[in-house]
Amino acid sequence: MAKIVKGQGFRGVVNYVLDQSKGAEILDSEGVRLKNAGSIIDSFVFQSEMNSRIKKPVGHISLDFSAQDLGKLNNSLMVEISQEYMNLMGISNTQYILCRHFDKEHPHVHLVFNRVDNGSKTISDRNDRYRSGKICKELTQKHGLYFALGKEHVKVQRLKEPDKTRYEIYESLKAILPACQNWDQIIAALKDQGIGVTFKFKGKTNEIQGVVFDKNGYSFNGSKVDRQFSFSKITTQLKQNVSVQIYQKSNIQHHIPNKMIVGNIFNNLLYQMGKYSEDNEKSPKLYLTHFMKKRKKRKRGIKR
């Protein structure tokens, strides 16, 4: 896994990666004077001034490996993997230092490089996080390293907001979903844990295209909690839950209609919006019909 950061000044990041309290050890470098931290910083700054158009010349990437690979990841292999990563990311013909830290249980290195290359050109950061994700997977497979699935081994105590709340929602959904058969049950179960549920519609239609979970004042699209928790994927899982239960009772496979899974989503929405209450003269069904008519896109026409 790679964490990518860009910045304006080299002093802070160089001092951080060379911090001896973290057991810092320089494994590899190119184009900088290694006499001390000051000489490294000066080397980076001098070259960055060759291209004043780059407002953030500092490139800082943390390459993190699984603790399960601690035994096989010696310094030479970490340098080899880091150099392959740099080449695939287009980080070449420029200054850099590669430092290993020993302050965490998992092996990791910090790469600091100059985004102004030796020819004063800019090292592109276009789609860098997307490209980095693909490259990390390729290198993990190539070198036979451990690849954690999903949010496995997350250090919850180290999370800060909003990631802490996002992970709490993830854990809640993961725990309740296998036992639910429709959205009503999900909404009720999450409510007991202080998590709200709202839905997003496609344009002015009544077609649901997304779900949003909120807790502690933070809101997240389902797919941002985790890809498996988008509206469509949760609905698919609910269908599977119902199908399994029916099959266990009758040994017959059944097609599960969407309306069986949706439950009373729209009535729940009306309650949330304050549009319906028990003393309302309109029944939920009648009010829902009225509500949907208002959502329909009006036809445009030419007045004569």
SEBAKOL-796534 format. One line per 8 residues: their letters; for each residue x, y, z of C-alpha. Coordinates in steps of 0.2 Angstrom, whole numbers. Layout:
BEGIN
a	X:Y:Z | ... $
***
This chain:
BEGIN
makivkgq	0:0:0 | 6:17:-4 | 2:34:4 | 5:49:-7 | 8:66:-1 | 14:82:-10 | 21:97:-2 | 29:114:-4 $
gfrgvvny	45:113:7 | 58:99:9 | 64:103:27 | 50:96:36 | 48:80:26 | 67:77:26 | 69:79:45 | 54:67:47 $
vldqskga	61:53:37 | 78:55:45 | 71:55:63 | 83:43:73 | 69:40:85 | 61:30:71 | 77:20:68 | 78:29:51 $
eildsegv	90:21:39 | 94:28:22 | 93:13:10 | 95:22:-7 | 98:39:-14 | 101:48:-30 | 107:66:-34 | 109:73:-16 $
rlknagsi	123:76:-4 | 121:64:11 | 133:73:23 | 118:78:34 | 100:83:34 | 105:101:29 | 115:96:14 | 100:84:8 $
idsfvfqs	88:98:10 | 99:111:1 | 101:98:-14 | 82:97:-16 | 79:115:-14 | 92:120:-27 | 85:109:-40 | 67:114:-36 $
emnsrikk	71:132:-40 | 75:127:-58 | 56:127:-61 | 46:140:-51 | 30:135:-59 | 28:120:-48 | 20:125:-32 | 22:108:-24 $
pvghisld	39:101:-29 | 40:89:-14 | 35:71:-17 | 33:60:-2 | 27:42:-3 | 26:29:11 | 27:11:5 | 19:0:18 $
fsaqdlgk	21:-19:18 | 12:-32:28 | 19:-38:45 | 17:-55:39 | 31:-52:26 | 43:-45:39 | 54:-61:38 | 57:-60:19 $
lnnslmve	58:-41:17 | 77:-37:19 | 84:-20:14 | 89:-26:-3 | 72:-32:-8 | 64:-16:-1 | 75:-6:-12 | 72:-17:-27 $
isqeymnl	53:-16:-25 | 54:3:-22 | 64:6:-38 | 52:-5:-48 | 38:6:-41 | 47:22:-45 | 50:17:-63 | 32:11:-66 $
mgisntqy	25:28:-58 | 37:38:-70 | 47:44:-55 | 64:45:-64 | 79:56:-69 | 77:65:-52 | 84:67:-35 | 77:55:-21 $
ilcrhfdk	81:47:-4 | 73:31:2 | 73:28:20 | 67:13:31 | 58:16:47 | 57:3:61 | 44:12:73 | 29:1:67 $
ehphvhlv	26:-18:67 | 25:-18:49 | 40:-15:37 | 39:2:28 | 50:14:18 | 48:33:15 | 52:39:-3 | 56:58:-4 $
fnrvdngs	59:64:-22 | 60:80:-31 | 45:83:-43 | 57:95:-53 | 68:82:-63 | 86:84:-68 | 80:93:-84 | 69:105:-74 $
ktisdrnd	54:96:-81 | 39:92:-70 | 36:74:-64 | 17:72:-67 | 5:67:-53 | -9:64:-65 | -20:50:-58 | -6:46:-47 $
ryrsgkic	-16:37:-33 | -26:27:-46 | -10:21:-55 | -1:18:-38 | -15:6:-32 | -13:-4:-48 | 6:-5:-47 | 6:-10:-29 $
keltqkhg	-6:-24:-32 | 6:-30:-47 | 21:-29:-37 | 13:-38:-22 | 9:-52:-33 | 25:-52:-43 | 35:-54:-27 | 24:-66:-18 $
lyfalgke	19:-54:-4 | 4:-55:7 | -11:-45:1 | -24:-41:15 | -42:-41:9 | -53:-27:12 | -51:-18:29 | -42:-32:37 $
hvkvqrlk	-30:-28:51 | -35:-10:53 | -28:-2:68 | -44:6:75 | -36:15:89 | -25:25:77 | -39:31:66 | -44:49:67 $
epdktrye	-60:57:61 | -69:55:49 | -60:38:46 | -64:32:63 | -83:34:61 | -82:27:43 | -74:11:50 | -87:10:64 $
iyeslkai	-101:11:50 | -91:-3:40 | -91:-14:56 | -109:-12:59 | -114:-16:41 | -103:-31:41 | -111:-38:57 | -129:-35:53 $
lpacqnwd	-130:-38:34 | -130:-57:35 | -145:-58:46 | -156:-45:36 | -168:-49:22 | -174:-31:17 | -170:-13:19 | -182:-11:34 $
qiiaalkd	-172:-23:44 | -156:-14:40 | -163:3:44 | -169:-3:61 | -153:-12:65 | -142:3:61 | -154:15:70 | -150:5:86 $
qgigvtfk	-132:9:84 | -134:27:80 | -132:26:62 | -145:35:50 | -149:29:32 | -155:40:18 | -157:37:-1 | -152:46:-16 $
fkgktnei	-163:47:-32 | -159:47:-50 | -164:65:-56 | -182:68:-53 | -187:50:-54 | -192:38:-40 | -177:27:-45 | -165:24:-30 $
qgvvfdkn	-147:25:-36 | -138:27:-20 | -138:26:-1 | -130:37:12 | -125:32:30 | -122:45:44 | -116:45:61 | -107:57:73 $
gysfngsk	-111:71:61 | -102:63:46 | -110:56:31 | -103:43:18 | -110:36:2 | -112:17:4 | -98:14:-9 | -86:25:1 $
vdrqfsfs	-89:15:17 | -84:0:6 | -87:-5:-11 | -98:-20:-5 | -110:-8:3 | -116:2:-12 | -135:2:-13 | -135:-11:-28 $
kittqlkq	-123:-23:-19 | -132:-22:-3 | -148:-26:-12 | -140:-40:-21 | -134:-47:-4 | -152:-46:3 | -159:-56:-11 | -146:-69:-8 $
nvsvqiyq	-150:-70:10 | -169:-72:6 | -165:-85:-7 | -154:-95:5 | -168:-95:18 | -181:-101:6 | -170:-114:-2 | -166:-121:16 $
ksniqhhi	-185:-123:19 | -191:-130:2 | -175:-135:-8 | -182:-124:-22 | -173:-109:-29 | -185:-94:-31 | -183:-77:-40 | -183:-64:-27 $
pnkmivgn	-192:-48:-33 | -185:-31:-29 | -201:-25:-20 | -198:-39:-7 | -181:-32:-3 | -186:-14:-3 | -199:-16:10 | -206:1:16 $
ifnnllyq	-191:11:11 | -202:25:4 | -212:26:20 | -197:27:30 | -191:41:19 | -207:51:22 | -205:49:41 | -187:55:40 $
mgkysedn	-193:70:30 | -207:74:42 | -219:73:28 | -230:60:36 | -236:57:54 | -249:46:62 | -261:60:63 | -259:65:45 $
ekspklyl	-275:64:36 | -267:56:21 | -262:38:23 | -244:33:19 | -249:25:3 | -259:40:-3 | -245:52:2 | -232:42:-7 $
thfmkkrk	-242:42:-23 | -243:61:-21 | -225:62:-17 | -220:52:-32 | -231:63:-44 | -221:78:-38 | -205:70:-42 | -209:65:-60 $
krkrgikr	-200:76:-72 | -212:89:-80 | -214:88:-99 | -208:103:-108 | -219:110:-122 | -220:125:-133 | -234:137:-127 | -245:142:-142 $
***
